[in-house]
């Protein structure tokens, strides 16, 4: 019997994911290889998702829109990137924080046309250097967008023991 995870348990899993899924280095070649792995996974699962990998300075180092995506997916990718850059955590962690803190996008001075309070954006962090970019996915429900990123990052970084959330 599956019991629902508490908000604290979900936040702990999200923080663990960010701690575990860090790079030792992150080059444009790394972005290409990760992006290609993500496209291959999306093709295999026949997912209509947009994928964006962007450096913290705004440079897009990988972008692909699978068949079936729309301009709306591109807009979500932009907003998710902005949120990761602003908060330095996954967009799902930010979503959970807002859900449980009594804060809102408005109280955080975040324009909903520029930022997204949904899962699907994940910080690219380099050990001992911090945030260097973000990987974002749009096209599934927001928890599935996040989980898709976690699955792909885990495989790319050869991390087998990463806790995952199927739903919250």
Secondary structure, DSSP 8 states (H G I E B T S, - for coil): ------HHHHHHHHHHHHHHS-BS---HHHHHHHHHHHHHHHHHTT---EEEEEETTS-EEEEEE-TT--HHHHHHHHHHHHHHHHHSS-HHHHHHHHHHHS--TTTTT--TTT---SS-EEEEEETTTEEEEEEEEESS-HHHHHHHHHHHHHHHTT-------S--
